[in-house]
Amino acid sequence: MNEEIDALTLYIMLHLKYAGIDYAKMMSKLSGVAIEKINNRIKEMEEMGLIERDSGSAVKRSEARFKKSNEVHKHHTYYKLTKEGKKILKSVKREEIDTAMKDVDINSKFYRHLKYFIEKAYQ
């Protein structure tokens, strides 16, 4: 990325990497970040070409790995990483992650979820 990656952008990208596809309300619920913040960042990331809306009316668990049912009908707007988003996520360096994490409250739900995804992605 040309500019530094922030913790929320990193969280959304990592969440989508492991979920396959998911929707803003679930990201908000899992992270403890207000839905408005998630929606605003998703809009920015969509405009940057990092994520895109997933088309279709149903979601299979093979696509949305965090789903418990084999298939569900969509009641939300689902998002996924674009090729560019995946490429940028692969290029994020440990120093950039440390910088993004420096102002995150270590006692927050957000910190725990982000740290989990970071450890999974960058072991």
Secondary structure, 3 states (H helix, E strand, C coil): CCCCCCHHHHHHHHHHHHHCCEEHHHHHHHHCCCHHHHHHHHHHHHHHCCEEECCCCEEECCCCCCCCCCEEECCCCEEEECHHHHHHHHHCCHHHHHHHHCCCCCCCHHHHHHHHHHHHHCC
